Structures are given as structure tokens and as C-alpha cells.
Amino acid sequence: MPPDQRRLAERALREQVQALLKTYIKARKAEVKTRRRVDRAAAGSAVRGWIALAAPTAVKKRLILDILVTGAMVLPADKKLGSSMAGAYLMWTPFLRTLCRCVPSFLTSLLTCMLAYMAKPGSGEEDAAREGMHDWVLHILTSEEWRGVRRSTDDGHAAQQQQHQEYRAETQLLDQMLGLVFTSPSLWTLKLAATLLEESSDEVVPSRNAWLAVLEAAKADEADEQHIVLELDPITAPTPHAMDVDALETEMHVSSSSTAAASTSSASAAVRAEKPVGPRKKVGLWRPQPIGYIPPGWERDE
């Protein structure tokens, strides 16, 4: 398919996914208002509609994650720092859980996308959106509501045969997420890792002590980076041009004679106070000349 047609097809598919999600939101709100919280009719209908879309699963998965996570649709519209996420969980958990059970690997893709959102540069601890994604990942990985999805076998069906199989699936998922966290650590992903390791037992995370050591090292690296950023604040740090001029002035000062040291020092101070930043155009009237024009007296020698 030519690139233009492919883009048009993907745009049409995105519109279909958005319409499907809007329909789900409306139906889910009706379920909540009528107190039918156990009813999963809206979620099942939405997931069936998504599966029926005429497109490869990988493309549909990428689009729905882009809308829900990258577009922050799973977050409250009025998300504030420290505000509750209960409404978002109530709205989206039935749909996301159903999709994770029906589509193999969707849970991993969902968590990976949320971690990538958290790892992007933001506004530090005051970032409400990244806090919301942090809460979502923590809710999925630790809540009882998601336990059945976490403890799923590779084929997407709940592992109900033996307890060790359940723990094995959950342990693999946690180890995989912790590995992603430390691959691209950030303020919010390291907060997530700290909470996960504090709340998880050695039975669920057998390599907990090893991860704790990695966490301490990552925190130290993060602190060093913050220290460097504070020392090299872009507002106060000299520009590369300024540093070159200062170095040149220093070299000239050292090479000057001892008898002219005082005058050279004062001249250098005056240059620093009035030194230009970048090339400057000389003030005056300049007449335009055609390209290739040679001023009189500069003619080429015969």
C-alpha cells in the first residue's frame, strides 16, 4: 500500500477506535449510575468491537495505546497532584482487564507504554499526569482487582492449576517491569520501583535484594545528575562563546609584560562588560550590490 493510502487508512482506523471508546464511556457511565458495577457488558462489547476492526492486531494495539496512554485518556480530565484515581479505575479497569485477557501480551504492552510516558522529561514532582500513570502502574501490579490478570499464563488464560504457576507468572511480570524501569530511570519510575520493592515480598520477587541494590545505585546517579544540572544552570552558566573569549583574554593577560599588568587587567574588565555576543553588523548605510560585484581597485590581475 502506498504511504498516502496507508496514512489515510490509519487515520480512518483511529477514528473508529475513538468512536468505539466514546461509546464504551457512555455505556460504562450508565452501568455505574445504575450500580451495576459487576456488569461487564460495556467492556465486553467494546473489546469485541475492537477485535472486529479490519486491521492487523499490532496496528490496532498501537493505536489504542496511543489514544489511552499517550493521549492520557485513562487519566481524569481534571487530574491534580495528589487527587484520587478511583474514578479512572472504576471507568477503565473493566475494559482494560477484558482486553488483557483476550489479547496475549496486551498487559505487557500497556505497562510498557505507561512506563514510557513516566520516563519522558516532565516538571519533576509537580507533574500530575506522570503521577497518574505512576498510580495506574502501581494499581495494576499490586491490587487484588488485577491479580487474576497478572497471574496469567503466556497464552492469556488464568493459571488456576497450581499456586507456583501463579507466582511464577506474577514474578516474571514484576521482574520485567523493574528491568524496564532501570533501563530508562526517571524521577517517577524510580518512585514506582521503590514502592514496588517495599510492598512486594521475597516470595513474589525472589531477586528483591538485588533489585534494591540496583535502586540505590540508580538513586545515586539521579542525585548526581540533579546536582550537575543545578551547578550548570543555563541562566547563570557561561555560554560557549563567553568561555572562549574569557580563555583568550586570560592567555593575552598571561603573555603581557609585568609593567603593563594593571592596565591590561582593567582593559580586560572593560571588554568583559561590553563584549559582544556573536557577530554584529557595523552601523552605517550600505548600498546593495549585485552578486559577483568587485569593488574598484580589486580587479583580478591580468
Buried (B, 14 or more C-beta within 10 A) or exposed (E): EEEEEEEEBBEEBBEBBBEBBEBBBEBBEEBBEEEEEEBBEBBBBBBEBBEEBEBEBEBBBBBBBBBBBBEBBBBBEEBEEEBEBEEBBBBBBBBBBBBBBBBBEBBBBBBBBBBBBBBBEBEEEEBBBBBBBBBBBBBBBBEEEBEBBBBBBEEBEBBEEEEEEBBBBBBEBBBEBBEBBBEEBBBBBBBBBBBBBEEBEEEBBEEBEEBBEBBEEBBEEBEEEEEEEEEEEEEEEEEEEEEEBBEEBEEEBEEBEEEEEEEBEEBBEEBEEEEEEEEEEEEEEEEEEEEEEEEEEEEEEE
